């Protein structure tokens, strides 16, 4: 299967560089380029992209708004968005994950990291590395906990109650930035068992992917950022 990639960035030079990199891979192809968020949403629909590499800061409709439009459109349910940021953690990262992005990557990432991110997102997994998760936690902490709506804990509590004890335990580990292999080692189970628990937690919580699980874990108060 060829992964259909859409590039959304207001800098033509960066788009060109990403195109050369993506099209050097036999399992990927670039199906379009967008210079703003509105164009990215339109192309995601018309070109049936699998993965959108989305810059956060763009003129007009920015990457955050475009990601929300994509994630809220039932016809684009299969489209995954990977946010590209100048810095791995910036003021929009939490908002982008809450809007439905599958993860984020710094623009200074190595080429193999970018290609791996596309494959991970296309496979339906979340690109949220331990380093990125630590950055996300730091952002929550810098914002005084979260910028969630006041009713977020209540909104999530009923669905959290539907989780089994093991699923809640796995969710805590996911929010800590641990991989399935790391969680499996700590819980003395197989990685496949951990993946099953993660998938069930996503279904019960209405999360698109692992990145959304992290946001829900913090918004609900199940996990709190440490202050030390």
Beta strands, then each sheet from edge to edge (+ up, - down):
strand 1: 3-8
strand 2: 28-34
strand 3: 51-55
strand 4: 80-85
strand 5: 103-106
sheet 1: 2+ 1+ 3+ 4+ 5+
end
